[in-house]
């Protein structure tokens, strides 16, 4: 696949995510593999574990990112976060784009798992499309509250073009 086919909102989010070559990363909700492709292109000794509850999302990510799977920089699994057992001792970063779990329903068990697995100073980045301005305050408030209750310090980043809001939880 060609990087130009990656939506601007995903490119912006991955830029903010600031992948380092040796990072151990979890992506929750890999979907079509756009973010996985960008993230893996920045890894050298690090790895990305990409998960999705959708089998078709997992299949699309595997096809799109086949070269990273072959190189050992990417593992893709069909599983939801609640039942995930992270195969690395420590994660440096967690990435999620438009994953409603963190603001639509109770997610303290999932956030506790992430908090436990993140290295000291590790971060969880939750990004959401902000093209429906009326829903942004509710998303931001609920996701921020969930992160705070799980023991994260929270900061907010946003972009007007493309319209994206990001919540960064730091352990």
N, C-alpha and C positions, 0 to 999 in steps of 0.2 A: 504494500500500500504506500501511497505517497503522503508525506506529511502535510501537504497543502489541503488534503481532504479532511483534516482535523478541524473541527469548529473552533472559532476564535475564543469562545468561552472556555473551552478545555485547554487551549494553549495558554491563556492567561492564568488559569488556575494552576497549571503545572509550573509555570514560571514563578508564581508566588510560593508554591510548594518547595522550591529551591532544592532539588535533588542533588545530593553529593555522590560521587562515584562509588563509595563504599557503603551507602545506606542500605539498611534492612527495612523493607517497606511492605506494608499491607495495604492493598486497595480493596475497599468494600464496594461491591457493585460495579464490576468491570464493564458491563454492558457490551458495547461494540469494540472495545479495546483501544479507543482513541488515547486515553490517558496512559494506559499501559505501554503503548508504543512510544510515547514521548518520554515517559519515566525510564523505561528500559534503555532507550537510546543514550541516556546520561549515566547509566551504571557501568562500572567496570568490574569491581570486586563485589559489589552489592547485589542484592536480589530483591525481586518483587514477587510477593504472593498475592495474586489477584483472585478474588472470590465473587461469586454471584449466585443468587437463588435461582436464576433462570438458566436452564440448560442451553438455550439458544444464545444467551449472552456469553456463556463460557465457550461455546463452539466458535462464535464470531471472534472472540479475543484470541483463541488458539490459532485460527486461520490468519488473522491480521498480524499476529506477532510470532509466527512460526520460527523465524530466525532467532528470536530471543529465547524461545523454549529450547531450541537445539543448542544454543550457547550456554544454557544453564543459568541465565539471568532471570528467568521467569518460570513460575509454577502457577497453573490456573486450576481452580477447584470449584466444582458445583456443590456449594454448601452455603448455608446462611451463617451470619455472624454468631448467632446464639449457640450453635453447635460446633463451632470451629475450635479446634485445638491447634494453636499456632506452632508450626514445626521449628521455630527458631527460639533461642533462649530469650533474646531481647529484640525488640523492634525499635528503630529510630524514629519512624514516621508512619502515620496512617493517613490515607487519602480517600475521600468519598465525594462524589459529585451527584447531586440530586437524589441522595438516599434519604427517603422520608422517615425511616426508622427513628432518626435522632430528634425529630420534632413532632411526629404524629402520634407516637405511642410511648409507653413506658420502656425505657431502654437501659435502665441502671445495671442490669446484669451484663449486657454487652459492653457498656462503658467501663464497668469494673474489670472485665477481661482485658480490655485495651489498656487501662491504667496499669494493671499488673504486668503486662508484657512490654510496655514502653520503658525504654531506658530513662534514667534521670535526665530531665531536660528534653525528653522526646515530645513530639507533637502529634496532635490529631487535627487534620484540616478538613472541615466540612464546607463544601461549596454548594451553592444553590443558584439556579437561574433567578434573576431578579426582574424579569420582564413583566411580571404582574405586581406592580408596586404595592397594591393593597395587601398582598399576602406576606411581603417581606418582613414587616415588624413582628408578626406572629411567629414566623419561622425562626427569625433571629432570637426572639425572646425565649421560645421554648427550647431550642437547641442550646442556647447559652446556659439556661437554667440547668439542663441535663448535664452539661459539661461541668458546671460549677459544683453540682451535687456529687459528681463523681471524683472531685478533687483536683480538677484542672483550673489553671488560670486562663482566662478567656480574653482574646483580643479580636477585633473585627476589621476586616479589609473589604473594600468593595471597588467595583469598576462600573463606570457609567456606560462605557462602550468597550466590550460587550457588557450588558447588564448582569453582573454577578455579585453576590455577597459571599464572603468567606468568614467562617468562624475558626479561629485557631486556638485549640486547647493545649496548653503546655503543662507537662507534668512537673 
